[in-house]
Amino acid sequence: QSQLAKAREQYGVSPEVIVAILTVESGLGKTTGKYSVFNVFASLAVMDTPEVIRELNLPARLRSRLKKKAAWGRRELKTFLSYCQKNRLDPFQFYGSWAGAIGYSQFLPSSLVRCGRDGDGDGRVDLFTHPDAIASIANYLHKSGFQQGRPNTWRRAILAYNHSDAYADTILTLANWY
């Protein structure tokens, strides 16, 4: 409760929305993923190589999309490895979603670097702790235009977090229940 109140005060984000996101993303931290984050991005990073294209016998119509996805995977991998190096963390210790999302908040590495916050004041951002996940979600939504007193801003900010209308509907419905 105190962390949620602190996030509302500091970032102007409704605690109910934060709890709804934590519920959907990780079951409030119970399910954070079983896939090696390093392996997810390393695999994506090589998807546009001739060897992979040949091995998978991919049709030419998919190659443009594959190039974009591989470039995205390389950027996320570079960001992830830089984050791990800067914080003296083993990149092989992280497990997340099939898409490489990390922690209770299920942030991609680029979101972690851009919006991750130290909610418990221990000097590091650890999205596998509730204080840091709460502060990071609140910061992300705040940067995306969420304004506590203006509910018409909530949906757009939630859609920045996840681009699915069904996701936004679910978060807003859960927040309303809370």
Secondary structure, 3 states (H helix, E strand, C coil): CHHHHHHHHHHCCCHHHHHHHHHHHHCCCCCCCCEEHHHHHHHHHCCCCHHHHHHHCCCHHHHHHHHHHHHHHHHHHHHHHHHHHHCCCCHHHCEECCCCCECCCCECHHHHHHHCCCCCCCCCCCCCCHHHHHHHHHHHHHHCCCCCCCHHHHHHHHHHHCCCHHHHHHHHHHHHHC
